[in-house]
Amino acid sequence: MLAHKTSWLFICLHCITLLVFQESARRIGKVSEEAKLEIDVETYVESFKPHIMDVVFAWANGASFSQICKMTDAFEGTVEPLLSGHTY
């Protein structure tokens, strides 16, 4: 029973985190728009990829790289720079 509650808690936290993140991105987009920058706010919000949030969360909580790679169908070369903070 505890595992079931934990799973639901994780799902709820994931959804809330995503909503907060999207709202933050929307505010940034609106401020950019007000500053006369060319931006489509909703396109900006949708440009963030929430499907990788669970991967980053797992990495931050000590999952191994091989475990991380099993969680996503993204190429390893895409995942590694994201987790290491490198940009190429």
Biopython code that builds the backbone (N, CA, C, O; Angstrom):
import numpy as np
from Bio.PDB.StructureBuilder import StructureBuilder

atoms = [
    (1, "MET", "N", (0.821, -1.202, 0.000)),
    (1, "MET", "CA", (0.000, 0.000, 0.000)),
    (1, "MET", "C", (0.862, 1.262, 0.000)),
    (1, "MET", "O", (0.532, 2.234, -0.680)),
    (2, "LEU", "N", (1.952, 1.258, 0.749)),
    (2, "LEU", "CA", (2.817, 2.424, 0.820)),
    (2, "LEU", "C", (3.422, 2.740, -0.547)),
    (2, "LEU", "O", (3.511, 3.905, -0.935)),
    (3, "ALA", "N", (3.839, 1.699, -1.277)),
    (3, "ALA", "CA", (4.422, 1.920, -2.605)),
    (3, "ALA", "C", (3.406, 2.587, -3.528)),
    (3, "ALA", "O", (3.767, 3.457, -4.319)),
    (4, "HIS", "N", (2.149, 2.189, -3.434)),
    (4, "HIS", "CA", (1.096, 2.781, -4.262)),
    (4, "HIS", "C", (0.927, 4.263, -3.933)),
    (4, "HIS", "O", (0.816, 5.097, -4.832)),
    (5, "LYS", "N", (0.907, 4.584, -2.630)),
    (5, "LYS", "CA", (0.779, 5.984, -2.223)),
    (5, "LYS", "C", (1.995, 6.790, -2.657)),
    (5, "LYS", "O", (1.869, 7.941, -3.074)),
    (6, "THR", "N", (3.161, 6.187, -2.556)),
    (6, "THR", "CA", (4.383, 6.859, -2.977)),
    (6, "THR", "C", (4.354, 7.144, -4.470)),
    (6, "THR", "O", (4.760, 8.221, -4.907)),
    (7, "SER", "N", (3.875, 6.186, -5.251)),
    (7, "SER", "CA", (3.768, 6.375, -6.698)),
    (7, "SER", "C", (2.834, 7.528, -7.024)),
    (7, "SER", "O", (3.152, 8.369, -7.865)),
    (8, "TRP", "N", (1.692, 7.571, -6.369)),
    (8, "TRP", "CA", (0.739, 8.657, -6.615)),
    (8, "TRP", "C", (1.309, 9.991, -6.172)),
    (8, "TRP", "O", (1.100, 11.006, -6.837)),
    (9, "LEU", "N", (2.018, 10.002, -5.071)),
    (9, "LEU", "CA", (2.636, 11.226, -4.596)),
    (9, "LEU", "C", (3.653, 11.734, -5.615)),
    (9, "LEU", "O", (3.696, 12.927, -5.915)),
    (10, "PHE", "N", (4.470, 10.824, -6.145)),
    (10, "PHE", "CA", (5.454, 11.209, -7.150)),
    (10, "PHE", "C", (4.762, 11.772, -8.382)),
    (10, "PHE", "O", (5.200, 12.788, -8.922)),
    (11, "ILE", "N", (3.690, 11.131, -8.836)),
    (11, "ILE", "CA", (2.949, 11.600, -10.015)),
    (11, "ILE", "C", (2.374, 12.986, -9.748)),
    (11, "ILE", "O", (2.462, 13.868, -10.602)),
    (12, "CYS", "N", (1.785, 13.185, -8.571)),
    (12, "CYS", "CA", (1.209, 14.491, -8.227)),
    (12, "CYS", "C", (2.285, 15.574, -8.175)),
    (12, "CYS", "O", (2.098, 16.669, -8.705)),
    (13, "LEU", "N", (3.406, 15.265, -7.536)),
    (13, "LEU", "CA", (4.500, 16.237, -7.470)),
    (13, "LEU", "C", (5.043, 16.548, -8.854)),
    (13, "LEU", "O", (5.371, 17.697, -9.149)),
    (14, "HIS", "N", (5.137, 15.550, -9.690)),
    (14, "HIS", "CA", (5.617, 15.728, -11.067)),
    (14, "HIS", "C", (4.682, 16.670, -11.824)),
    (14, "HIS", "O", (5.140, 17.579, -12.516)),
    (15, "CYS", "N", (3.382, 16.456, -11.695)),
    (15, "CYS", "CA", (2.402, 17.298, -12.390)),
    (15, "CYS", "C", (2.433, 18.731, -11.874)),
    (15, "CYS", "O", (2.384, 19.681, -12.656)),
    (16, "ILE", "N", (2.513, 18.882, -10.559)),
    (16, "ILE", "CA", (2.566, 20.224, -9.972)),
    (16, "ILE", "C", (3.840, 20.936, -10.404)),
    (16, "ILE", "O", (3.807, 22.117, -10.750)),
    (17, "THR", "N", (4.955, 20.228, -10.385)),
    (17, "THR", "CA", (6.226, 20.812, -10.816)),
    (17, "THR", "C", (6.139, 21.265, -12.266)),
    (17, "THR", "O", (6.601, 22.352, -12.611)),
    (18, "LEU", "N", (5.551, 20.438, -13.108)),
    (18, "LEU", "CA", (5.400, 20.787, -14.519)),
    (18, "LEU", "C", (4.531, 22.033, -14.674)),
    (18, "LEU", "O", (4.869, 22.927, -15.449)),
    (19, "LEU", "N", (3.433, 22.100, -13.958)),
    (19, "LEU", "CA", (2.545, 23.263, -14.045)),
    (19, "LEU", "C", (3.238, 24.539, -13.577)),
    (19, "LEU", "O", (3.089, 25.592, -14.198)),
    (20, "VAL", "N", (3.986, 24.448, -12.495)),
    (20, "VAL", "CA", (4.719, 25.612, -11.989)),
    (20, "VAL", "C", (5.777, 26.037, -13.000)),
    (20, "VAL", "O", (5.946, 27.227, -13.268)),
    (21, "PHE", "N", (6.482, 25.071, -13.554)),
    (21, "PHE", "CA", (7.514, 25.361, -14.543)),
    (21, "PHE", "C", (6.902, 26.031, -15.776)),
    (21, "PHE", "O", (7.433, 27.024, -16.273)),
    (22, "GLN", "N", (5.793, 25.490, -16.264)),
    (22, "GLN", "CA", (5.138, 26.058, -17.447)),
    (22, "GLN", "C", (4.652, 27.482, -17.171)),
    (22, "GLN", "O", (4.762, 28.356, -18.031)),
    (23, "GLU", "N", (4.123, 27.710, -15.989)),
    (23, "GLU", "CA", (3.659, 29.057, -15.646)),
    (23, "GLU", "C", (4.838, 30.024, -15.571)),
    (23, "GLU", "O", (4.718, 31.174, -15.992)),
    (24, "SER", "N", (5.965, 29.576, -15.045)),
    (24, "SER", "CA", (7.168, 30.421, -15.011)),
    (24, "SER", "C", (7.624, 30.747, -16.427)),
    (24, "SER", "O", (7.960, 31.893, -16.724)),
    (25, "ALA", "N", (7.636, 29.757, -17.289)),
    (25, "ALA", "CA", (8.026, 29.971, -18.687)),
    (25, "ALA", "C", (7.054, 30.931, -19.368)),
    (25, "ALA", "O", (7.467, 31.777, -20.162)),
    (26, "ARG", "N", (5.776, 30.802, -19.061)),
    (26, "ARG", "CA", (4.763, 31.691, -19.636)),
    (26, "ARG", "C", (4.998, 33.141, -19.180)),
    (26, "ARG", "O", (4.882, 34.069, -19.981)),
    (27, "ARG", "N", (5.325, 33.332, -17.901)),
    (27, "ARG", "CA", (5.608, 34.688, -17.397)),
    (27, "ARG", "C", (6.843, 35.275, -18.068)),
    (27, "ARG", "O", (6.859, 36.451, -18.431)),
    (28, "ILE", "N", (7.880, 34.453, -18.233)),
    (28, "ILE", "CA", (9.091, 34.918, -18.921)),
    (28, "ILE", "C", (8.758, 35.307, -20.353)),
    (28, "ILE", "O", (9.227, 36.330, -20.850)),
    (29, "GLY", "N", (7.945, 34.488, -21.015)),
    (29, "GLY", "CA", (7.530, 34.791, -22.385)),
    (29, "GLY", "C", (6.753, 36.092, -22.470)),
    (29, "GLY", "O", (6.972, 36.882, -23.388)),
    (30, "LYS", "N", (5.857, 36.325, -21.534)),
    (30, "LYS", "CA", (5.052, 37.552, -21.538)),
    (30, "LYS", "C", (5.906, 38.781, -21.272)),
    (30, "LYS", "O", (5.708, 39.821, -21.899)),
    (31, "VAL", "N", (6.854, 38.671, -20.348)),
    (31, "VAL", "CA", (7.763, 39.788, -20.073)),
    (31, "VAL", "C", (8.607, 40.076, -21.317)),
    (31, "VAL", "O", (8.834, 41.235, -21.665)),
    (32, "SER", "N", (9.061, 39.029, -21.972)),
    (32, "SER", "CA", (9.838, 39.201, -23.206)),
    (32, "SER", "C", (8.998, 39.891, -24.270)),
    (32, "SER", "O", (9.480, 40.768, -24.986)),
    (33, "GLU", "N", (7.743, 39.488, -24.366)),
    (33, "GLU", "CA", (6.811, 40.092, -25.322)),
    (33, "GLU", "C", (6.605, 41.577, -24.997)),
    (33, "GLU", "O", (6.603, 42.413, -25.900)),
    (34, "GLU", "N", (6.434, 41.903, -23.722)),
    (34, "GLU", "CA", (6.260, 43.289, -23.290)),
    (34, "GLU", "C", (7.505, 44.129, -23.572)),
    (34, "GLU", "O", (7.422, 45.341, -23.773)),
    (35, "ALA", "N", (8.662, 43.462, -23.584)),
    (35, "ALA", "CA", (9.921, 44.153, -23.876)),
    (35, "ALA", "C", (10.152, 44.280, -25.379)),
    (35, "ALA", "O", (11.236, 44.651, -25.829)),
    (36, "LYS", "N", (9.109, 43.963, -26.141)),
    (36, "LYS", "CA", (9.121, 44.093, -27.607)),
    (36, "LYS", "C", (10.036, 43.084, -28.301)),
    (36, "LYS", "O", (10.482, 43.315, -29.424)),
    (37, "LEU", "N", (10.314, 41.958, -27.623)),
    (37, "LEU", "CA", (11.056, 40.884, -28.274)),
    (37, "LEU", "C", (10.065, 40.054, -29.082)),
    (37, "LEU", "O", (8.929, 39.842, -28.658)),
    (38, "GLU", "N", (10.498, 39.591, -30.234)),
    (38, "GLU", "CA", (9.629, 38.748, -31.047)),
    (38, "GLU", "C", (9.565, 37.368, -30.430)),
    (38, "GLU", "O", (10.544, 36.623, -30.441)),
    (39, "ILE", "N", (8.399, 37.031, -29.889)),
    (39, "ILE", "CA", (8.249, 35.740, -29.232)),
    (39, "ILE", "C", (6.784, 35.335, -29.275)),
    (39, "ILE", "O", (5.891, 36.156, -29.070)),
    (40, "ASP", "N", (6.557, 34.074, -29.541)),
    (40, "ASP", "CA", (5.222, 33.503, -29.395)),
    (40, "ASP", "C", (5.240, 32.788, -28.052)),
    (40, "ASP", "O", (5.923, 31.776, -27.893)),
    (41, "VAL", "N", (4.501, 33.305, -27.097)),
    (41, "VAL", "CA", (4.581, 32.829, -25.720)),
    (41, "VAL", "C", (4.284, 31.335, -25.627)),
    (41, "VAL", "O", (5.034, 30.602, -24.983)),
    (42, "GLU", "N", (3.223, 30.876, -26.247)),
    (42, "GLU", "CA", (2.863, 29.463, -26.133)),
    (42, "GLU", "C", (3.877, 28.548, -26.828)),
    (42, "GLU", "O", (4.140, 27.443, -26.354)),
    (43, "THR", "N", (4.437, 28.997, -27.933)),
    (43, "THR", "CA", (5.485, 28.219, -28.592)),
    (43, "THR", "C", (6.703, 28.125, -27.678)),
    (43, "THR", "O", (7.348, 27.080, -27.594)),
    (44, "TYR", "N", (7.007, 29.222, -26.998)),
    (44, "TYR", "CA", (8.114, 29.233, -26.042)),
    (44, "TYR", "C", (7.851, 28.242, -24.915)),
    (44, "TYR", "O", (8.732, 27.460, -24.558)),
    (45, "VAL", "N", (6.654, 28.270, -24.358)),
    (45, "VAL", "CA", (6.309, 27.351, -23.262)),
    (45, "VAL", "C", (6.403, 25.906, -23.738)),
    (45, "VAL", "O", (6.934, 25.054, -23.024)),
    (46, "GLU", "N", (5.903, 25.625, -24.914)),
    (46, "GLU", "CA", (5.905, 24.260, -25.449)),
    (46, "GLU", "C", (7.292, 23.794, -25.874)),
    (46, "GLU", "O", (7.499, 22.603, -26.108)),
    (47, "SER", "N", (8.249, 24.725, -25.977)),
    (47, "SER", "CA", (9.594, 24.330, -26.401)),
    (47, "SER", "C", (10.346, 23.563, -25.316)),
    (47, "SER", "O", (11.340, 22.897, -25.604)),
    (48, "PHE", "N", (9.882, 23.651, -24.088)),
    (48, "PHE", "CA", (10.489, 22.895, -22.992)),
    (48, "PHE", "C", (9.927, 21.483, -23.019)),
    (48, "PHE", "O", (8.733, 21.285, -23.244)),
    (49, "LYS", "N", (10.776, 20.519, -22.792)),
    (49, "LYS", "CA", (10.419, 19.103, -22.928)),
    (49, "LYS", "C", (10.197, 18.457, -21.562)),
    (49, "LYS", "O", (11.153, 18.033, -20.912)),
    (50, "PRO", "N", (8.956, 18.384, -21.130)),
    (50, "PRO", "CA", (8.697, 17.829, -19.799)),
    (50, "PRO", "C", (8.947, 16.329, -19.693)),
    (50, "PRO", "O", (9.076, 15.805, -18.586)),
    (51, "HIS", "N", (9.019, 15.635, -20.817)),
    (51, "HIS", "CA", (9.200, 14.179, -20.763)),
    (51, "HIS", "C", (10.571, 13.777, -20.212)),
    (51, "HIS", "O", (10.786, 12.607, -19.895)),
    (52, "ILE", "N", (11.471, 14.701, -20.098)),
    (52, "ILE", "CA", (12.801, 14.388, -19.583)),
    (52, "ILE", "C", (12.920, 14.724, -18.090)),
    (52, "ILE", "O", (13.948, 14.447, -17.473)),
    (53, "MET", "N", (11.866, 15.322, -17.508)),
    (53, "MET", "CA", (11.916, 15.721, -16.098)),
    (53, "MET", "C", (12.174, 14.539, -15.174)),
    (53, "MET", "O", (12.948, 14.657, -14.224)),
    (54, "ASP", "N", (11.542, 13.407, -15.438)),
    (54, "ASP", "CA", (11.742, 12.244, -14.566)),
    (54, "ASP", "C", (13.166, 11.723, -14.649)),
    (54, "ASP", "O", (13.701, 11.199, -13.672)),
    (55, "VAL", "N", (13.779, 11.866, -15.821)),
    (55, "VAL", "CA", (15.171, 11.441, -16.001)),
    (55, "VAL", "C", (16.101, 12.325, -15.166)),
    (55, "VAL", "O", (16.985, 11.820, -14.474)),
    (56, "VAL", "N", (15.901, 13.625, -15.230)),
    (56, "VAL", "CA", (16.730, 14.555, -14.457)),
    (56, "VAL", "C", (16.507, 14.328, -12.960)),
    (56, "VAL", "O", (17.458, 14.352, -12.180)),
    (57, "PHE", "N", (15.261, 14.109, -12.564)),
    (57, "PHE", "CA", (14.951, 13.845, -11.163)),
    (57, "PHE", "C", (15.675, 12.591, -10.679)),
    (57, "PHE", "O", (16.261, 12.586, -9.597)),
    (58, "ALA", "N", (15.632, 11.526, -11.485)),
    (58, "ALA", "CA", (16.305, 10.269, -11.122)),
    (58, "ALA", "C", (17.810, 10.483, -11.010)),
    (58, "ALA", "O", (18.435, 9.984, -10.074)),
    (59, "TRP", "N", (18.396, 11.215, -11.947)),
    (59, "TRP", "CA", (19.836, 11.496, -11.924)),
    (59, "TRP", "C", (20.194, 12.273, -10.657)),
    (59, "TRP", "O", (21.186, 11.962, -9.997)),
    (60, "ALA", "N", (19.395, 13.274, -10.318)),
    (60, "ALA", "CA", (19.654, 14.079, -9.131)),
    (60, "ALA", "C", (19.542, 13.260, -7.852)),
    (60, "ALA", "O", (20.105, 13.629, -6.821)),
    (61, "ASN", "N", (18.823, 12.162, -7.918)),
    (61, "ASN", "CA", (18.652, 11.302, -6.751)),
    (61, "ASN", "C", (19.565, 10.076, -6.785)),
    (61, "ASN", "O", (19.336, 9.105, -6.063)),
    (62, "GLY", "N", (20.599, 10.125, -7.627)),
    (62, "GLY", "CA", (21.637, 9.106, -7.573)),
    (62, "GLY", "C", (21.515, 7.933, -8.520)),
    (62, "GLY", "O", (22.275, 6.973, -8.395)),
    (63, "ALA", "N", (20.582, 7.970, -9.469)),
    (63, "ALA", "CA", (20.471, 6.871, -10.430)),
    (63, "ALA", "C", (21.727, 6.824, -11.304)),
    (63, "ALA", "O", (22.330, 7.855, -11.601)),
    (64, "SER", "N", (22.102, 5.628, -11.703)),
    (64, "SER", "CA", (23.275, 5.483, -12.572)),
    (64, "SER", "C", (22.918, 5.885, -14.003)),
    (64, "SER", "O", (21.745, 5.946, -14.372)),
    (65, "PHE", "N", (23.953, 6.156, -14.798)),
    (65, "PHE", "CA", (23.723, 6.542, -16.181)),
    (65, "PHE", "C", (23.010, 5.435, -16.947)),
    (65, "PHE", "O", (22.158, 5.719, -17.789)),
    (66, "SER", "N", (23.344, 4.178, -16.667)),
    (66, "SER", "CA", (22.671, 3.071, -17.362)),
    (66, "SER", "C", (21.194, 3.011, -16.980)),
    (66, "SER", "O", (20.351, 2.707, -17.824)),
    (67, "GLN", "N", (20.870, 3.297, -15.718)),
    (67, "GLN", "CA", (19.461, 3.346, -15.313)),
    (67, "GLN", "C", (18.737, 4.485, -16.025)),
    (67, "GLN", "O", (17.599, 4.335, -16.471)),
    (68, "ILE", "N", (19.408, 5.608, -16.120)),
    (68, "ILE", "CA", (18.836, 6.778, -16.791)),
    (68, "ILE", "C", (18.541, 6.454, -18.253)),
    (68, "ILE", "O", (17.472, 6.789, -18.763)),
    (69, "CYS", "N", (19.482, 5.807, -18.921)),
    (69, "CYS", "CA", (19.304, 5.487, -20.343)),
    (69, "CYS", "C", (18.119, 4.542, -20.574)),
    (69, "CYS", "O", (17.494, 4.579, -21.634)),
    (70, "LYS", "N", (17.815, 3.707, -19.597)),
    (70, "LYS", "CA", (16.670, 2.800, -19.703)),
    (70, "LYS", "C", (15.340, 3.530, -19.533)),
    (70, "LYS", "O", (14.290, 3.006, -19.904)),
    (71, "MET", "N", (15.385, 4.723, -18.978)),
    (71, "MET", "CA", (14.167, 5.482, -18.708)),
    (71, "MET", "C", (13.683, 6.292, -19.904)),
    (71, "MET", "O", (12.544, 6.758, -19.915)),
    (72, "THR", "N", (14.533, 6.463, -20.905)),
    (72, "THR", "CA", (14.184, 7.332, -22.022)),
    (72, "THR", "C", (14.633, 6.707, -23.334)),
    (72, "THR", "O", (15.553, 5.890, -23.368)),
    (73, "ASP", "N", (13.971, 7.102, -24.407)),
    (73, "ASP", "CA", (14.394, 6.628, -25.725)),
    (73, "ASP", "C", (15.305, 7.646, -26.406)),
    (73, "ASP", "O", (15.669, 7.484, -27.571)),
    (74, "ALA", "N", (15.671, 8.700, -25.669)),
    (74, "ALA", "CA", (16.604, 9.690, -26.208)),
    (74, "ALA", "C", (17.993, 9.059, -26.337)),
    (74, "ALA", "O", (18.364, 8.185, -25.554)),
    (75, "PHE", "N", (18.741, 9.507, -27.319)),
    (75, "PHE", "CA", (20.089, 9.008, -27.523)),
    (75, "PHE", "C", (20.978, 9.398, -26.350)),
    (75, "PHE", "O", (20.811, 10.465, -25.759)),
    (76, "GLU", "N", (21.935, 8.513, -26.016)),
    (76, "GLU", "CA", (22.863, 8.785, -24.912)),
    (76, "GLU", "C", (23.568, 10.115, -25.105)),
    (76, "GLU", "O", (23.802, 10.843, -24.140)),
    (77, "GLY", "N", (23.909, 10.437, -26.348)),
    (77, "GLY", "CA", (24.611, 11.684, -26.647)),
    (77, "GLY", "C", (23.765, 12.918, -26.394)),
    (77, "GLY", "O", (24.293, 14.024, -26.283)),
    (78, "THR", "N", (22.464, 12.738, -26.301)),
    (78, "THR", "CA", (21.558, 13.835, -25.970)),
    (78, "THR", "C", (21.407, 13.947, -24.465)),
    (78, "THR", "O", (21.325, 15.050, -23.924)),
    (79, "VAL", "N", (21.369, 12.817, -23.794)),
    (79, "VAL", "CA", (21.133, 12.774, -22.350)),
    (79, "VAL", "C", (22.352, 13.252, -21.569)),
    (79, "VAL", "O", (22.203, 14.029, -20.626)),
    (80, "GLU", "N", (23.535, 12.815, -21.931)),
    (80, "GLU", "CA", (24.752, 13.120, -21.164)),
    (80, "GLU", "C", (24.994, 14.618, -21.016)),
    (80, "GLU", "O", (25.228, 15.072, -19.896)),
    (81, "PRO", "N", (24.950, 15.410, -22.088)),
    (81, "PRO", "CA", (25.189, 16.852, -21.899)),
    (81, "PRO", "C", (24.127, 17.509, -21.013)),
    (81, "PRO", "O", (24.422, 18.440, -20.265)),
    (82, "LEU", "N", (22.923, 17.029, -21.103)),
    (82, "LEU", "CA", (21.837, 17.577, -20.282)),
    (82, "LEU", "C", (22.130, 17.349, -18.807)),
    (82, "LEU", "O", (21.954, 18.251, -17.988)),
    (83, "LEU", "N", (22.571, 16.156, -18.472)),
    (83, "LEU", "CA", (22.814, 15.813, -17.076)),
    (83, "LEU", "C", (24.113, 16.403, -16.544)),
    (83, "LEU", "O", (24.216, 16.705, -15.355)),
    (84, "SER", "N", (25.096, 16.566, -17.405)),
    (84, "SER", "CA", (26.392, 17.069, -16.952)),
    (84, "SER", "C", (26.460, 18.586, -16.957)),
    (84, "SER", "O", (27.395, 19.170, -16.410)),
    (85, "GLY", "N", (25.463, 19.230, -17.578)),
    (85, "GLY", "CA", (25.461, 20.690, -17.632)),
    (85, "GLY", "C", (26.251, 21.258, -18.782)),
    (85, "GLY", "O", (26.385, 22.477, -18.897)),
    (86, "HIS", "N", (26.785, 20.394, -19.647)),
    (86, "HIS", "CA", (27.532, 20.860, -20.797)),
    (86, "HIS", "C", (26.579, 21.235, -21.929)),
    (86, "HIS", "O", (25.532, 20.611, -22.100)),
    (87, "THR", "N", (26.940, 22.235, -22.682)),
    (87, "THR", "CA", (26.199, 22.583, -23.892)),
    (87, "THR", "C", (27.174, 22.566, -25.047)),
    (87, "THR", "O", (28.293, 23.070, -24.948)),
    (88, "TYR", "N", (26.743, 21.991, -26.116)),
    (88, "TYR", "CA", (27.616, 21.885, -27.294)),
    (88, "TYR", "C", (27.008, 22.607, -28.462)),
    (88, "TYR", "O", (27.593, 22.632, -29.545)),
]
sb = StructureBuilder()
sb.init_structure("model")
sb.init_model(0)
sb.init_chain("A")
sb.init_seg("    ")
for serial, (resi, resn, name, xyz) in enumerate(atoms, 1):
    if name == "N":
        sb.init_residue(resn, " ", resi, " ")
    sb.init_atom(name, np.array(xyz, "f"), 0.0, 1.0, " ", f" {name:<3s}", serial, name[0])
structure = sb.get_structure()
